[in-house]
């Protein structure tokens, strides 16, 4: 698995999201909110509830704080996918498995002028698979920046020894 090459990762497993016992949503799913804890999430201080979603569990030999990842973002994921300028990104729990595509931002009017509509329409290019999300905060804790965490599709295909089949369902509109 891709995560295994990152510093301090000793194992990975498929499981269900573990909620810290001190979090309000450990007893009620409706009490969920983003938090910026730096203390370790361990098997002892977390619980699995019926509202815990499937996820990849990553076991580490040394817990790292948010400050560490601000300085070493390459230790989080292949890609940190953020919003387009002036827009927000709303990645939520259960978005894992989302296929991100490269999409040139282009209006329909521009496409008509350039003659790139219909059969010549641009094609979405598969780029990455999302496996998580993260939120960074400014030093004062006032402004939040949300990112999707993703692994390059090429890395996944190489690891699994598979190819992307582009001709399947080619006749359908994109």
N, C-alpha and C positions, 0 to 999 in steps of 0.2 A: 504494500500500500504506500502511496505517495508520502504520507505523514511520517513514515518510519525513518526517513533520512533527516528529519529535523532534529536539532539539538535537544537532548533530554527525553525524547520519546522512546519508551522501552517496549510498548505494546499497543495494539489497537484491537477493538472488538466491536461487533454490532450489538447494540443494546437499546435501552430506552433512556431518554433524558433524565438526569438525576438532578433533583431540586434540593437546594440547601435547606436544611430543617428550619433555619431561622428566617427564611423567606416567607412572606405572607401567603404566596401561592403553594406552599407545601401542604396547606390544609384546604385551600379553596382556589380552584383554577381561575376564577374571575378576578382574583387579586393580583394577577401578573402585572409586572412593570419592569422596565429595564433597570438594572442596577450596575454599579461599577465597583464591585468588591475586588479586593486584592488578596484576600485570604484564600488558601487552598480549598478546592472542592474535592473531597475525598469520599470513599465508600462509607466511612463512618459518619460523616456529617451531612449526608444527603439521603434522600428517599426517592423511590419510584412510585408514582401515582398513576391512576387510570388515565389521566390526561397527559402523562409523559409521552412524548412522541418518539418514534424510532430515530436513532441517530448513531453516529460513529463515536464510540468512547475512545479517548486517547489517554493512555497511562504514561505518566512522566516520572522521572527520578528526582526532579527538582522543580518546584512550582515557581513560575515567573510572574511578575507583576505587570500591570499595564504599561508602566514606564519602560520596562525592558522591551516590550514589543513596539513601543513608539520609536525606540532607537534601532531595532532590528526587525523591520516589517517583513523581511524575507523569511523569518522564522514562523510566520503565521500561515501563509498560503502562497501558491504560485501567483494568484491575482487578488488584489483588493479592488473590487468593482464598486465605484462610487457613482453618484448621480451626474447627469449632464449639468452644465453650468446653469444656475438659476432654478434648478429643479431639486426635488427631494427624492430619496430612495427609501422605499418602505419595504425592507426585507423583514419577514416575520418568522416566528417559529413555524416549522413544517414546510419551509421553502426549500429545504435540502432536496437535491435531485433536480432542481430547476436547470434547464439547459439554456445557457446564455449564448446569444448569437451576436456577431458583429453586424451592426446596422448603421449604415451611413444615414445621418439625419438629413432627410430631404423632403420637402413639401411636394404635394401632388402637382402644384403649378410649375415648380422647377422641373419635375420629372417630365411634364408635357413639353416644356420648352426645350429640354435636352433630348427629347425623343426616347426616353427610357421607361415608357409605360408598356403595358401588354406583354408581348413575348420578350421584349428587351428589358423588362423590369429588373431592377436589382434583385439579387438573391441574398437571402440571409445566410451567413456563414457560421456554422457551429463553432463556438470558441471554447467554452468551459462549462464545467458542471459545478453548481453551487453545493457546498456542503455545510455552510454555516453563515453566520453574520456576526458583525462586531460593531461596537459603537465607541468612537473616541470622543473625549470631551476636552475642551480647552482647559488651560491651567486653572481657571476660576470655576470650572465645573458648570458653566452657564450654557455654552454652545455645544451641541451634540452633532457629530458627523457619523452617519451610518454607512457601513460598507457591507457588501456581500463577500464572503470568502469562497474562492473557487479554485479548482485544479484545472489546468489546461486539458482540453479534450485529447490532445496529442499524447500527453503523459498517461492518461487513462487507457487509451487504445494501445499504446506501446506496452504498458504493464500487463494488460489482459490479452495481448497478442490478437487484437481484433482490428478490423478496418471499418470506417464509416461507409455505409452504402448510400450513395447519393441518388441512385436511379429509382429507388423504391418510392412509390406514390408520386412519381415525377409529374404526372398529369394533373395533379390537384393544385388549386391556387394556394399561394403561400400567404 
